[in-house]
Amino acid sequence: MEEQAPPKKVQHLLVWMPNWIGDVVFSLPTVQALRKKYPNARITALARPPSNEILVNHPDIDCVIPFPIEKDMGTLGQIRFAFGLRKYHFDLAVLFPNSIRSAWLALFSGATRRLGYETDGRNFLLTDPLPVVKESRSIHGTDYYAGIVKFLGIDEVDKTFPRLISKEDAERNLELMQRLGMKQDKLLIAVSPGASKPEKRWHTERFGILCQKLIKEKKATIVLMGSRKERPLLEQVGRFCRKDKVFIMTGLNLQVVAGFLKNCHLLIANDSGLMNFAAMIDTPVVGIFGPGHPKTTDPLIVPERKELVTLNFECSPCRHKFFKDCEPSPHKKPFCLEDITVTQVADAVESLLNRTN
């Protein structure tokens, strides 16, 4: 395919957001750079639930369209949905996902220009396919997504975020906290023991012992956070805690989660979407890294407001082909995660609290 020049004028721009919450966070600086490049364009973001909830209050996005999940409406339903996007007359579609499915659907949407990496054999579906970033496992996610828009003449992407929590969300959150009996003047620590894969989750009982330690030594109130599916996991951690010092929150709208996290002193989490979401709204984070590595998923927050616990194995970040590339521990965890102790994470919490409180 003959390479075309970048579009000179863009009136309506479609941004096809990544599938995972953490990746959505990493792609937002690129969306903000697109706004600077095309200040008068109408920018529409297409995002899967619940990631679409992050974008509602973003000042650089004019419209957010929830993208239906395949299992809910099937492939034909998604195709019909894509054809329904033609009424918007998109001049340009920027595709953050690497899948051939997203390229097909972008074609069906009628977008005049379709820009994305030529992964998954989809270069024939894109008007502007870009060479694959070979070192994608060694560069930060934000830089990976920023590489897509270099074709448009955008060479710099600022890794900061605007204020995304509305006054109304903050007030609703405060009311929720008061109803639950939480006091803002007490040490409030959010804990998220979940992750996208079991092999990326630090041991449940170690999270429990850590929470027990923080309650006893710091007089902390613990809030366990996760999706509805993760509730059994949160309940397992909660069994280690005094009932009057632990709360479980699942299935909340991400705008409510954002408002709540903003009032927490810090979040302790695995390398996960919620870790990066908290960093985006400037909540201090303690991140636990095993198979992942900060060089690709480092939370976008100033160094003074984060502590990253990692053993820096040479094979990290790995391909996540558990357990073909490495041997599992007796507890079915990769050793890069297995060998992280409660003391190491507790020390990271102590260090962060000393800096931020």
Steps between C-alpha positions, in 0.01 A plus 500: 500500500636841398560727799272802516569841646339575839153655475517880485155560645311292754149598604384184676752266657427153637732370771465123545608451861689195634310220672657512847471777760875536545553529125223759476689706758823463302327607177346819644814715460485419128132601487597828664773549239243439225287779646797740480563393141134536398355763739180548299426135424223305668666210681293188567639223719380143458565295814392174658319508834609574765789692343257743337415629850852646533449724199168667578653810661810524283519856360666393173230248406171626358309173490543157658334199337493174699619217278293182543682191618493214249352243740205734564395550137712266287718573200208594275373740763839668516508531121155662500622732774803598289282576197289717727804721558491614137254775590785683676708532179841450660791651308758308701497198731798445731511136612674426828405126512721271293231252400384425149142519633540870586637565150205325334251691712678830433468423128128433542464829691574686178795697641685654204847449648587218740826520691660228714781248535511231230463217752293183471525501119267799469708740289265458201212635713680819601550797270806593706663186645803563720799270555476292816704623795740207545609606848140525627588287806769746606332840455234662713138458391459875461791513255359204309169678438671832433691332218178467301446874463855584391365440151277805556796719592454467877849447638444585867238362737468651848456225761266696725124500554232766548267493799246226429294498820198730490373690803182290493698174507708626792185588697337163426816325609513691828139405573578134423799502734294652779220244454756221525641646819839600357675800650725714280720598794604135549762311298302359208683246283350349185617150410444327166617134503369420152668500160420396144655154554540287816874477431528880535335501843711510813390236752154556647613406851794740477263783415296391802801494734609840368156649566500345848839661566386844379188486717698401808804725460358799309139497625405498132159441349525265202280524193519197272418592141436302184248386243186303584674183384780566747273516804590145621868599481435816702304303758794261543729795574237655726495192726841605631365836619289629787146538370474859619821597316434358153255592224443322169407702192427331166324582176497877541498747211859608434409864556391406853815291543708800392334727752549243773867434419563873505411495871722202584850551636633238259420191294684168527454295183646246265625617161147566375259744342383634836860579597539716189152647541586614854826655380310689230296681767813558712428251779831367643559137400698200617527272196596132522673380182573139409471393134455864400760772538490873570681576174179412314224573755654752741212699659485853357546691824795695641767277663431645846147357491575139409693199627552209261583158642682287244779243511619602152532151358689502170203343323261781603289615330422154368267373230250377765509147358458335839672258553677428174786747539555444874433251776210565740551525872337236724211747530458531121650848483798625297799541732529869408176543699535207741818640653351841592445502876249675724788687663613643165154634420445627856832687480387658172175613664692647793736688269215643293297606805804678643530703180135579436351552847 
